[in-house]
Amino acid sequence: MSHFLQTHIREIISISDDELEMIQNLFDKKKFRKRQFLIQENQPVNEIYLIEKGIVKSSTIDSTGKEHILQFGAPHWWISDFAAFFKQEISSLAVDCIEDSEVYAISYENLNALCLQLPAMEHFFRIKSNFGYVALQQRILSLMSKTAKERYEDFVKQYPGFMDHLPKQLIASYLGVSRETLSRLYS
């Protein structure tokens, strides 16, 4: 049993070693290189990912070619195009690696089977979904009501240490500011 997966699950629910073994068998461990895609736009999405190592991002490219970053993901975070995954539709987001990454992937079918077999895991995923929903709501409210400086300060709090790992252009895109504005905020 992966110590990482075991620790991640047991942070929320109590579960036996035998149940953990069954859970582990429903996940696939995958490694991705920097710039490699976990999900590409306009493709079916059949997995969600728990990040063990690395940093990934979910984003979309608009009709002018500008990238809009919805989320960064770091160890212990879940990432996917969740709308496409849960509705079993094609993706509107791309998810790719900013650095070499290792993830645990679970398919739509395995997730549903797991939740049926172990109701505690349904509780686990509900808690994780709730945290994700809260984070998304806070992000939307921030974009609607906060200044660039306040969004930058929130970013530094939410993603400690990311400033050293992310290109400034990606941070600027996430914050909805130009690279020049980010440079002024960062200095």
SVG drawing of the C-alpha trace seen along z (x, -y; Angstrom):
<svg xmlns="http://www.w3.org/2000/svg" viewBox="-23 -48 35 55">
<polyline fill="none" stroke="black" stroke-width="0.4" points="0.0,0.0 1.3,-3.4 2.1,-5.4 1.1,-8.6 -2.3,-7.3 -2.9,-5.7 -2.0,-9.0 -4.1,-11.1 -7.3,-8.9 -6.8,-8.5 -6.6,-12.3 -10.4,-12.2 -11.7,-8.7 -10.9,-5.7 -10.4,-2.6 -8.9,0.8 -5.7,2.0 -7.7,4.6 -10.0,1.8 -6.9,-0.3 -5.5,2.6 -8.7,2.8 -8.7,-1.0 -5.1,-0.9 -6.0,1.7 -8.5,-0.7 -5.9,-3.4 -3.2,-3.6 0.1,-5.3 1.2,-7.4 4.3,-9.5 4.2,-12.5 7.0,-14.7 7.1,-18.5 4.7,-19.9 3.0,-16.5 -0.8,-16.5 -2.9,-14.5 -6.0,-15.8 -6.3,-17.6 -9.1,-19.9 -11.9,-18.3 -11.0,-14.8 -13.1,-12.3 -12.2,-12.5 -12.3,-9.2 -9.9,-9.9 -9.4,-12.2 -5.9,-12.6 -4.4,-12.9 -1.1,-14.6 1.8,-12.9 4.7,-14.9 5.0,-17.9 2.9,-20.8 0.2,-20.7 -2.3,-23.3 -5.8,-23.2 -6.4,-25.8 -8.2,-26.7 -7.1,-28.7 -9.5,-31.4 -10.2,-32.2 -7.4,-34.8 -4.8,-32.2 -4.7,-33.6 -4.4,-31.0 -6.7,-31.2 -5.6,-29.2 -8.3,-27.8 -6.2,-26.0 -2.8,-24.9 -2.4,-21.6 0.3,-20.5 0.9,-17.4 -2.3,-16.2 -4.5,-18.1 -7.0,-16.5 -7.2,-17.8 -9.1,-17.0 -11.8,-18.6 -14.4,-17.7 -17.4,-18.8 -16.3,-16.5 -15.4,-13.7 -18.7,-13.6 -20.9,-14.3 -18.8,-11.9 -18.4,-14.5 -15.4,-15.8 -13.1,-18.3 -13.2,-22.0 -10.0,-22.2 -6.5,-21.0 -4.5,-19.6 -0.7,-19.6 2.5,-19.3 4.5,-22.4 7.2,-20.0 7.7,-16.3 4.8,-14.8 3.5,-11.6 -0.2,-11.0 -2.7,-8.4 -5.5,-8.1 -8.9,-6.6 -11.3,-6.0 -15.0,-7.0 -16.0,-3.3 -13.6,-2.5 -14.6,-5.6 -18.3,-4.6 -17.5,-1.0 -15.4,-2.1 -18.1,-4.4 -20.7,-1.6 -18.4,0.9 -17.1,-1.4 -19.6,-4.1 -16.7,-5.8 -15.0,-6.5 -18.2,-8.3 -17.9,-10.5 -14.2,-11.0 -14.9,-12.2 -17.8,-14.4 -15.4,-16.2 -12.8,-16.6 -15.5,-17.9 -16.7,-20.3 -13.2,-21.7 -12.8,-22.1 -16.1,-23.9 -15.2,-26.3 -11.8,-27.0 -13.5,-27.7 -16.1,-30.0 -13.3,-31.9 -11.4,-32.2 -14.4,-33.5 -15.2,-36.1 -11.6,-37.2 -11.5,-37.8 -14.8,-39.7 -14.0,-41.9 -10.3,-42.1 -7.6,-44.2 -4.6,-42.7 -2.5,-43.3 -5.0,-41.5 -5.3,-38.6 -1.5,-38.3 -1.4,-38.3 -4.1,-35.5 -2.0,-33.5 1.1,-33.7 -0.9,-32.4 -2.8,-29.7 0.3,-28.5 3.3,-28.9 6.6,-28.3 5.0,-28.4 6.8,-31.7 10.0,-29.7 8.5,-27.0 6.2,-28.8 7.1,-31.0 5.9,-34.5 3.7,-34.3 1.6,-31.5 1.2,-33.3 0.1,-36.5 -2.4,-34.4 -3.8,-32.8 -4.2,-36.3 -5.7,-37.8 -3.0,-40.5 -0.2,-41.3 3.3,-40.1 4.3,-43.7 1.7,-44.2 2.9,-41.0 6.5,-42.3 5.3,-45.5 3.5,-43.4 6.3,-40.9 9.1,-43.5"/>
</svg>
